[in-house]
Amino acid sequence: MQKKLIKVHPTDNVAVALVNLVAGETIQFEGETITIVSDTKSKHKIALSDFASGEKIIMYGVLVGRASQTIVKGDVLTINNVKHESAKVFEKTESIGWTVPNVDKWKDRTFNGYHREDGQVGTENVWLFFPLVFCENRNIEILKDIFEKELMKPKENDYQLLLRSLVKSESGGASNEAASNDSNLFNNIEVKFITHQGGCGGIRQDSHSLAKLLAGYVNNPNVAGATVLSLGCQNLQIQIFKDALDEINPNSTKPVLIYDQQQIGTIEAMLSSVVKDTFEAIKKANELQRTPAPLSKLKIGLECGGSDGFSGISANPTLGITSDLLAALGGTTILSEFPELCGVEQELVNRCVEDESGKRFLELMKWYEKTVVDAGSGFDMNPSPGNIKDGLITDAMKSAGAAKKGGTSPITGVFDYGEYISKPGLTLLCTPGNDVECTTAMVGSGANMVLFTTGLGTPTGNPIAPVVKISSNSELAAKMSDIIDIDTGGIITGEKTIEEMGDEMLEFIINVASGKIKTKAAILNQNDFIPWKRGVSL
């Protein structure tokens, strides 16, 4: 029989409803009888004791809010009776020990990846096209049409076939099947394209930030080389981009083809050169083959989006187990989304190996929160309508569950947006909580794969890194099977443990990294890219 309530941490004074509860029903829980006061949907929180107005609400062992009015035992917590609050953190108070997980079954495992000259290993082999400024977006789109049609030979999808049949029917012709596509000319490389709305018009700091992000994409081990278009007069000058590349990897030998339209002249002249030069470069990059690499070469971004009340007790802790395993194996994991670390700062600071890292984390958090307040908002506005509807009613409550993606391992480094991560172990990266902005940032900091948990469903992907979607509940996995790769709903029903799901996750990662499994986001050609615009427009 499935449990109806679960308490996440021994010190919690609220419990999570695992199933829908009806007003008046009684539940035996931890030796006490709880009478449900109001109809309560699964994923929402039930008071385990009476709360007076102003009393602290504890979940995951941390402060996640205060009662804004009297709440009786057995009643549901809502935005009407709870307000956001988190503990204030000023410094590191202790060093937290770590029980290293047993990795005997994994220590000799490998994945088949693309070895780069700088020692990094890619899970993909991509030739990347992008502009330094939005003025070149149209030319990137022209190149996308040319290269995808001639090199990748994409199969016509069901929607094209449907439209063709409708057109044929309307014109009186007979419907027919699409002509079979030739196989790809280059089977060992993909071409991908990025467009964006930056590079000019904002403050100069935005252009420098974008330059670092794009340089990180070029340096990412999944990228074999890049074709870069510049207009010429924009804020993000070619030299700024080259300097960003040199800062990340001054000895890089990766081919980067850069074209300046205002220097070359006509679009025809520029695109003709681009096509000829890039074709030769892609042909050479296609020669690289997958070969075995240790799991320490994996650099995994940890992300959550469209979270629900189960995310923090199924999918996110599963990522935590996987993160700990990779840390023990010498790999790298990246925990970001700083607005969604509000309320768990003390634990994270205490887990920092170096005191300077802890100080930097708090400085970045305080800076970020100040910019949000100066804009007339606050971290308390972070939960989306979907989050609230599914039980995440305060930012601290959402954050405490989101932080579970980082497991329990020590934090080896703290990085600001656009910085390239070079340290193994669990690292922190300052990014927004926005799904695409965060995923974009982690890949720009070197992630060669992203694990993305969701309770409500989101189709986010990335142009150069596989994005693995993990559902927090089985209903979502069945409803949106076209975007979900792994279902952790068995944890909620009691069919599986978090540890078992963590092992399954790592096995899945190895297969994706080796090219044996294609993620649903890749199948859907979900190539999202949104830089974080930290400044204003001028």
C-alpha positions as CSV (number, residue, x, y, z in Angstrom):
1,M,0.0,0.0,0.0
2,Q,1.5,3.4,-1.0
3,K,2.2,5.8,1.7
4,K,0.1,9.0,1.7
5,L,2.6,11.4,3.4
6,I,6.4,11.7,3.5
7,K,8.6,13.9,5.7
8,V,11.8,14.8,3.9
9,H,14.0,15.6,6.9
10,P,13.6,14.5,10.5
11,T,13.4,18.1,11.8
12,D,10.6,19.1,9.3
13,N,7.3,20.3,10.7
14,V,5.5,19.7,7.4
15,A,4.9,16.7,5.2
16,V,4.4,16.2,1.5
17,A,1.2,14.6,0.2
18,L,2.1,11.7,-2.0
19,V,-1.5,11.2,-3.1
20,N,-4.7,13.4,-3.3
21,L,-6.1,13.7,0.2
22,V,-9.8,14.4,1.1
23,A,-11.0,16.6,3.9
24,G,-12.0,14.6,7.0
25,E,-9.9,11.5,6.3
26,T,-7.4,10.4,9.0
27,I,-3.9,9.3,8.5
28,Q,-1.6,7.5,10.9
29,F,1.8,9.1,10.5
30,E,4.9,8.7,12.7
31,G,2.8,7.5,15.6
32,E,0.2,10.3,15.4
33,T,-3.2,10.6,13.9
34,I,-3.6,13.5,11.4
35,T,-7.0,14.6,10.3
36,I,-6.9,16.3,6.9
37,V,-8.6,19.7,7.2
38,S,-9.0,20.6,3.5
39,D,-9.0,18.7,0.2
40,T,-5.3,18.5,-0.7
41,K,-3.7,17.7,-4.0
42,S,-0.7,15.5,-4.2
43,K,2.7,17.3,-4.0
44,H,1.3,19.9,-1.6
45,K,2.4,20.3,2.0
46,I,0.4,19.4,5.2
47,A,1.1,21.0,8.6
48,L,2.3,18.4,11.1
49,S,1.5,20.7,14.1
50,D,-0.5,23.9,14.8
51,F,1.3,27.1,13.6
52,A,0.8,30.5,15.1
53,S,1.1,33.5,12.8
54,G,4.8,34.2,12.4
55,E,6.0,30.7,13.3
56,K,8.8,29.1,11.3
57,I,8.1,26.5,8.6
58,I,10.9,23.9,8.3
59,M,11.3,21.6,5.3
60,Y,14.5,19.8,4.1
61,G,15.8,20.7,7.5
62,V,15.9,24.5,6.7
63,L,13.7,27.5,7.1
64,V,11.5,27.8,4.0
65,G,8.9,30.3,5.2
66,R,6.7,31.6,8.0
67,A,3.0,31.2,8.7
68,S,1.3,34.4,7.7
69,Q,-1.8,33.4,9.8
70,T,-2.9,30.6,12.0
71,I,-2.5,27.1,10.4
72,V,-4.0,24.1,12.2
73,K,-2.5,20.7,12.2
74,G,-3.6,18.7,9.1
75,D,-4.3,21.8,7.0
76,V,-2.7,22.5,3.6
77,L,0.0,25.2,3.2
78,T,-0.8,27.8,0.5
79,I,0.4,31.2,-0.7
80,N,-2.4,32.6,1.4
81,N,-1.2,31.3,4.8
82,V,2.6,31.1,4.2
83,K,5.1,33.8,3.2
84,H,8.7,33.3,2.0
85,E,11.6,33.6,4.4
86,S,15.1,32.1,4.4
87,A,17.9,32.1,6.9
88,K,20.5,34.8,6.8
89,V,24.0,33.6,6.1
90,F,27.2,35.6,6.8
91,E,30.1,33.2,6.8
92,K,31.2,29.6,6.9
93,T,30.4,28.1,10.3
94,E,31.7,24.5,10.0
95,S,33.3,22.0,7.6
96,I,30.9,19.3,6.5
97,G,32.4,15.8,6.1
98,W,31.5,13.6,3.2
99,T,31.0,9.9,3.0
100,V,32.4,9.0,-0.4
101,P,30.1,6.5,-2.2
102,N,31.4,3.1,-3.3
103,V,32.3,3.4,-7.0
104,D,34.0,0.0,-7.4
105,K,31.4,-1.0,-10.1
106,W,32.1,2.3,-12.0
107,K,35.9,3.0,-11.6
108,D,36.9,1.0,-14.7
109,R,34.0,2.0,-16.9
110,T,34.5,4.2,-19.9
111,F,32.5,6.1,-22.5
112,N,33.3,6.5,-26.2
113,G,33.9,10.1,-26.8
114,Y,35.8,12.5,-29.1
115,H,39.2,13.3,-27.7
116,R,40.5,16.9,-28.2
117,E,44.1,18.0,-28.3
118,D,43.7,19.9,-25.0
119,G,42.7,16.8,-23.2
120,Q,39.0,17.4,-23.0
121,V,36.6,14.7,-24.4
122,G,33.4,15.5,-26.1
123,T,30.2,13.5,-26.1
124,E,29.3,15.0,-29.5
125,N,31.3,16.1,-32.6
126,V,29.7,19.4,-33.8
127,W,30.7,22.1,-36.2
128,L,29.2,25.3,-34.9
129,F,28.0,28.4,-36.8
130,F,27.2,31.6,-34.9
131,P,27.3,35.4,-35.3
132,L,29.0,38.0,-33.1
133,V,26.1,40.3,-33.6
134,F,22.4,39.9,-34.3
135,C,22.8,41.8,-37.6
136,E,24.3,38.5,-39.0
137,N,21.4,36.3,-37.9
138,R,19.9,36.2,-41.4
139,N,23.2,35.1,-43.0
140,I,23.4,32.3,-40.3
141,E,19.9,31.2,-41.2
142,I,20.9,31.1,-44.9
143,L,23.9,29.0,-44.1
144,K,21.7,26.7,-41.9
145,D,19.4,26.1,-44.9
146,I,22.4,25.3,-47.2
147,F,24.4,23.1,-44.9
148,E,21.5,21.1,-43.4
149,K,20.0,20.4,-46.8
150,E,23.2,19.4,-48.5
151,L,25.2,17.7,-45.7
152,M,22.7,16.4,-43.1
153,K,20.0,15.4,-45.5
154,P,17.2,15.7,-42.9
155,K,14.3,13.4,-43.3
156,E,11.0,14.9,-44.0
157,N,8.8,14.8,-40.9
158,D,5.2,13.8,-40.5
159,Y,4.0,17.4,-40.7
160,Q,5.6,17.8,-44.1
161,L,4.0,14.7,-45.3
162,L,0.6,15.8,-44.0
163,L,0.9,19.2,-45.7
164,R,2.0,17.5,-48.9
165,S,-1.1,15.3,-48.9
166,L,-3.4,18.3,-48.2
167,V,-1.8,20.3,-51.0
168,K,-2.1,17.3,-53.4
169,S,-5.7,16.8,-52.4
170,E,-6.6,20.5,-52.8
171,S,-5.0,20.6,-56.3
172,G,-6.6,17.4,-57.4
173,G,-3.4,15.5,-57.5
174,A,-2.7,12.1,-55.8
175,S,-0.9,12.1,-52.5
176,N,2.4,10.4,-52.6
177,E,5.2,9.5,-50.2
178,A,8.2,11.7,-49.9
179,A,11.2,10.7,-51.9
180,S,13.7,8.8,-49.9
181,N,16.6,10.9,-48.6
182,D,20.2,10.1,-49.3
183,S,22.3,9.2,-46.3
184,N,24.3,12.0,-44.7
185,L,27.5,12.9,-46.5
186,F,29.3,13.2,-43.2
187,N,28.1,10.6,-40.7
188,N,30.6,11.5,-37.9
189,I,29.8,15.2,-37.4
190,E,26.8,17.4,-37.0
191,V,26.4,21.0,-38.1
192,K,24.6,23.3,-35.6
193,F,23.6,27.0,-35.7
194,I,23.2,29.7,-33.0
195,T,21.5,33.0,-33.4
196,H,21.0,35.6,-30.7
197,Q,19.9,39.2,-30.1
198,G,23.2,40.5,-28.6
199,G,26.5,41.9,-29.7
200,C,25.5,45.5,-30.0
201,G,23.1,48.1,-28.6
202,G,23.6,47.3,-24.9
203,I,26.3,48.3,-22.5
204,R,29.8,47.2,-23.4
205,Q,29.9,44.8,-20.5
206,D,27.1,42.8,-22.2
207,S,29.2,42.3,-25.3
208,H,32.2,41.2,-23.3
209,S,30.0,38.7,-21.4
210,L,28.6,37.4,-24.7
211,A,32.1,37.1,-26.0
212,K,33.1,34.9,-23.1
213,L,30.0,32.7,-23.5
214,L,30.6,32.2,-27.2
215,A,34.2,31.5,-26.6
216,G,33.1,28.9,-24.1
217,Y,31.0,27.2,-26.7
218,V,34.0,27.1,-29.1
219,N,36.2,25.6,-26.4
220,N,33.5,23.1,-25.3
221,P,34.8,19.5,-26.0
222,N,31.7,18.8,-28.0
223,V,32.7,21.3,-30.7
224,A,35.2,20.4,-33.4
225,G,35.4,23.9,-34.8
226,A,33.4,27.0,-35.6
227,T,32.4,29.4,-38.3
228,V,31.9,32.9,-37.0
229,L,30.2,35.9,-38.8
230,S,30.9,39.5,-37.9
231,L,29.3,42.6,-39.4
232,G,32.3,44.7,-38.4
233,C,31.1,47.8,-36.6
234,Q,29.4,46.1,-33.6
235,N,30.3,46.4,-29.9
236,L,31.5,42.8,-29.8
237,Q,34.5,43.3,-32.0
238,I,36.4,40.3,-33.4
239,Q,39.4,41.1,-31.2
240,I,37.2,41.0,-28.1
241,F,36.1,37.5,-29.1
242,K,39.6,36.3,-29.8
243,D,40.8,37.7,-26.5
244,A,38.0,35.7,-24.8
245,L,39.2,32.5,-26.6
246,D,42.8,33.1,-25.5
247,E,41.7,33.7,-21.9
248,I,40.0,30.3,-21.8
249,N,42.6,28.3,-23.8
250,P,45.6,30.3,-25.1
251,N,47.1,27.2,-26.7
252,S,44.0,26.0,-28.5
253,T,44.5,24.6,-32.0
254,K,40.8,24.2,-32.7
255,P,39.9,25.7,-36.1
256,V,37.8,28.9,-35.9
257,L,36.9,30.6,-39.2
258,I,35.9,34.3,-38.8
259,Y,34.4,36.5,-41.5
260,D,33.9,40.2,-41.4
261,Q,31.1,41.3,-43.8
262,Q,32.1,45.0,-44.0
263,Q,35.7,44.0,-44.9
264,I,34.7,41.4,-47.5
265,G,31.9,43.4,-49.2
266,T,28.9,41.6,-50.7
267,I,26.9,38.9,-49.0
268,E,27.6,36.7,-52.0
269,A,31.3,37.1,-51.7
270,M,31.3,36.4,-48.0
271,L,28.9,33.4,-48.1
272,S,30.8,31.8,-51.0
273,S,34.0,31.9,-49.0
274,V,32.2,30.6,-45.9
275,V,30.7,27.6,-47.8
276,K,34.0,26.6,-49.5
277,D,36.2,27.0,-46.4
278,T,33.8,25.5,-44.0
279,F,33.2,22.5,-46.2
280,E,36.9,21.6,-46.1
281,A,37.1,22.1,-42.4
282,I,34.0,19.9,-41.7
283,K,35.4,17.2,-44.0
284,K,38.6,17.1,-41.9
285,A,36.6,17.2,-38.6
286,N,34.5,14.3,-39.7
287,E,37.7,12.1,-39.6
288,L,37.7,12.1,-35.8
289,Q,36.3,8.8,-34.3
290,R,34.9,8.0,-30.9
291,T,37.4,6.2,-28.6
292,P,37.2,5.1,-24.9
293,A,37.6,7.7,-22.2
294,P,37.4,7.5,-18.4
295,L,34.2,8.8,-16.7
296,S,36.4,11.5,-15.1
297,K,36.2,13.3,-18.5
298,L,32.4,13.9,-18.1
299,K,31.4,17.4,-17.1
300,I,27.7,17.4,-16.3
301,G,25.4,20.4,-15.9
302,L,22.6,19.9,-13.3
303,E,19.4,21.8,-14.1
304,C,15.7,21.8,-13.1
305,G,12.8,23.5,-14.9
306,G,9.0,23.2,-14.7
307,S,9.5,21.8,-11.2
308,D,6.7,20.3,-9.1
309,G,6.2,19.3,-5.5
310,F,7.9,15.9,-6.2
311,S,11.0,17.3,-7.9
312,G,12.8,17.7,-4.6
313,I,12.1,14.2,-3.4
314,S,12.6,12.1,-6.5
315,A,14.3,13.5,-9.6
316,N,16.6,16.1,-7.9
317,P,17.9,13.7,-5.2
318,T,18.5,11.2,-8.0
319,L,20.8,13.7,-9.7
320,G,22.4,14.2,-6.3
321,I,23.3,10.5,-6.1
322,T,24.7,10.7,-9.7
323,S,26.6,13.9,-8.9
324,D,28.2,12.3,-5.9
325,L,29.2,9.2,-8.0
326,L,30.8,11.4,-10.6
327,A,32.6,13.5,-8.0
328,A,34.1,10.3,-6.5
329,L,35.2,9.2,-10.0
330,G,37.0,12.5,-10.7
331,G,34.3,13.9,-13.0
332,T,32.8,17.4,-12.8
333,T,29.2,18.5,-12.0
334,I,27.8,22.0,-12.1
335,L,25.1,23.3,-9.8
336,S,23.8,26.7,-10.9
337,E,20.4,28.6,-10.8
338,F,21.5,31.0,-7.9
339,P,18.0,32.3,-7.3
340,E,17.1,28.7,-6.5
341,L,19.8,28.3,-3.9
342,C,18.2,30.9,-1.7
343,G,17.7,29.4,1.8
344,V,20.4,26.7,1.5
345,E,23.4,29.1,1.4
346,Q,24.7,28.0,4.8
347,E,25.0,24.3,3.8
348,L,26.6,25.2,0.5
349,V,29.1,27.6,2.1
350,N,30.0,25.0,4.7
351,R,30.6,22.4,1.9
352,C,33.1,24.7,0.1
353,V,36.6,23.2,0.3
354,E,38.3,26.6,0.2
355,D,37.1,29.5,2.4
356,E,37.6,31.9,-0.5
357,S,35.0,29.9,-2.5
358,G,32.5,30.2,0.2
359,K,33.1,34.0,0.4
360,R,32.7,34.3,-3.3
361,F,29.5,32.4,-3.4
362,L,28.0,34.7,-0.7
363,E,29.2,37.8,-2.6
364,L,27.6,36.6,-5.8
365,M,24.4,35.7,-4.1
366,K,24.2,39.1,-2.4
367,W,25.0,40.9,-5.6
368,Y,22.4,39.0,-7.5
369,E,19.7,39.5,-4.9
370,K,20.4,43.2,-4.8
371,T,20.1,43.6,-8.6
372,V,16.7,41.8,-8.3
373,V,15.5,44.1,-5.5
374,D,16.8,47.2,-7.4
375,A,14.7,46.1,-10.4
376,G,11.6,46.2,-8.1
377,S,11.3,42.4,-7.5
378,G,12.9,39.8,-5.2
379,F,13.8,36.2,-5.0
380,D,10.4,35.6,-3.3
381,M,8.9,36.1,-6.8
382,N,10.9,33.2,-8.3
383,P,8.3,30.4,-8.1
384,S,6.3,30.4,-11.3
385,P,2.5,29.9,-11.4
386,G,3.1,26.3,-12.4
387,N,5.4,25.8,-9.4
388,I,2.9,27.2,-7.0
389,K,0.0,25.2,-8.5
390,D,2.0,22.0,-7.8
391,G,3.1,22.8,-4.3
392,L,6.2,25.0,-4.4
393,I,4.8,28.0,-2.7
394,T,7.9,29.8,-1.5
395,D,11.3,30.4,-3.2
396,A,13.1,28.8,-0.2
397,M,10.9,25.7,-0.5
398,K,11.7,25.5,-4.2
399,S,15.4,26.2,-3.6
400,A,15.8,23.5,-0.9
401,G,14.5,20.9,-3.3
402,A,16.5,22.3,-6.2
403,A,19.8,22.1,-4.3
404,K,19.3,18.4,-3.9
405,K,20.7,18.0,-7.4
406,G,24.1,18.7,-6.0
407,G,24.2,15.7,-3.7
408,T,26.4,15.9,-0.6
409,S,30.0,16.1,-2.0
410,P,32.4,18.9,-1.2
411,I,32.2,22.1,-3.4
412,T,35.6,22.5,-5.2
413,G,35.0,25.9,-6.9
414,V,32.6,28.8,-7.4
415,F,32.4,30.5,-10.8
416,D,30.7,33.5,-12.2
417,Y,28.7,33.5,-15.4
418,G,30.9,33.0,-18.5
419,E,33.8,31.6,-16.6
420,Y,35.1,28.2,-17.9
421,I,35.1,25.5,-15.3
422,S,38.4,23.6,-15.1
423,K,38.1,22.0,-11.7
424,P,36.8,18.4,-11.1
425,G,34.2,17.7,-8.4
426,L,31.0,19.6,-7.7
427,T,31.2,23.3,-8.7
428,L,28.8,26.3,-8.4
429,L,28.1,28.5,-11.4
430,C,26.2,31.9,-11.1
431,T,23.3,31.8,-13.5
432,P,19.6,32.7,-13.6
433,G,17.0,30.1,-12.8
434,N,15.5,30.5,-16.2
435,D,15.7,27.1,-17.9
436,V,17.3,28.1,-21.2
437,E,19.5,30.9,-19.9
438,C,20.9,28.4,-17.3
439,T,21.4,25.5,-19.7
440,T,23.0,27.9,-22.2
441,A,25.4,29.1,-19.4
442,M,26.5,25.7,-18.2
443,V,27.3,24.5,-21.7
444,G,29.3,27.7,-22.2
445,S,31.3,26.9,-19.1
446,G,32.2,23.5,-20.5
447,A,29.4,21.0,-19.7
448,N,29.5,18.2,-22.3
449,M,26.0,17.0,-21.1
450,V,23.1,18.4,-19.1
451,L,20.8,16.5,-16.8
452,F,17.4,18.3,-16.6
453,T,14.7,17.4,-14.1
454,T,11.1,18.5,-14.5
455,G,7.8,17.8,-12.8
456,L,5.5,19.7,-15.2
457,G,7.3,19.1,-18.5
458,T,9.6,21.3,-20.6
459,P,11.1,20.7,-24.1
460,T,14.4,22.6,-23.5
461,G,17.5,21.4,-25.4
462,N,20.9,22.7,-26.5
463,P,22.7,23.0,-29.8
464,I,25.9,21.2,-28.8
465,A,25.3,19.3,-25.6
466,P,22.9,16.4,-25.0
467,V,20.1,17.4,-22.6
468,V,18.7,14.4,-20.7
469,K,15.1,15.0,-19.4
470,I,14.2,13.4,-16.1
471,S,10.6,13.4,-14.8
472,S,9.8,13.6,-11.1
473,N,6.5,11.6,-11.5
474,S,5.3,8.8,-13.8
475,E,2.2,10.7,-14.9
476,L,4.3,13.2,-16.6
477,A,6.5,10.6,-18.2
478,A,3.4,8.9,-19.7
479,K,1.7,12.1,-20.7
480,M,4.8,13.8,-22.4
481,S,6.7,10.7,-23.4
482,D,8.1,12.5,-26.4
483,I,10.3,14.8,-24.2
484,I,11.1,12.5,-21.2
485,D,14.2,10.3,-21.2
486,I,14.1,8.9,-17.6
487,D,11.2,8.5,-15.1
488,T,12.0,8.7,-11.4
489,G,8.3,8.3,-10.4
490,G,9.1,4.9,-9.0
491,I,10.6,6.6,-6.0
492,I,7.3,8.3,-5.2
493,T,5.4,5.0,-5.4
494,G,8.1,3.1,-3.4
495,E,9.0,0.8,-6.3
496,K,12.6,2.1,-6.4
497,T,15.1,3.7,-4.2
498,I,16.9,6.9,-4.9
499,E,20.2,5.0,-5.0
500,E,18.8,2.5,-7.6
501,M,17.7,5.4,-9.8
502,G,21.1,7.1,-9.4
503,D,22.8,3.9,-10.7
504,E,20.3,3.8,-13.6
505,M,21.0,7.4,-14.3
506,L,24.8,7.0,-14.6
507,E,24.3,4.0,-16.9
508,F,22.1,6.1,-19.1
509,I,24.6,8.9,-19.1
510,I,27.3,6.6,-20.3
511,N,25.2,5.4,-23.2
512,V,24.3,9.0,-24.2
513,A,27.9,10.1,-23.9
514,S,28.9,7.2,-26.2
515,G,26.4,8.0,-28.9
516,K,24.4,4.9,-28.2
517,I,21.3,6.7,-27.1
518,K,19.9,10.0,-28.6
519,T,18.1,12.2,-26.2
520,K,14.5,13.2,-26.8
521,A,15.5,16.8,-27.0
522,A,18.0,15.9,-29.8
523,I,15.4,13.9,-31.6
524,L,13.1,16.9,-31.5
525,N,15.9,19.1,-32.7
526,Q,15.5,21.3,-29.7
527,N,18.4,23.7,-30.0
528,D,17.8,26.5,-27.5
529,F,20.3,29.3,-26.8
530,I,19.6,32.4,-24.8
531,P,22.5,34.5,-23.3
532,W,21.9,36.1,-19.9
533,K,21.6,39.9,-20.5
534,R,22.8,41.4,-17.2
535,G,22.8,45.1,-18.3
536,V,20.4,47.6,-19.8
537,S,20.0,48.6,-23.5
538,L,21.5,51.9,-24.7
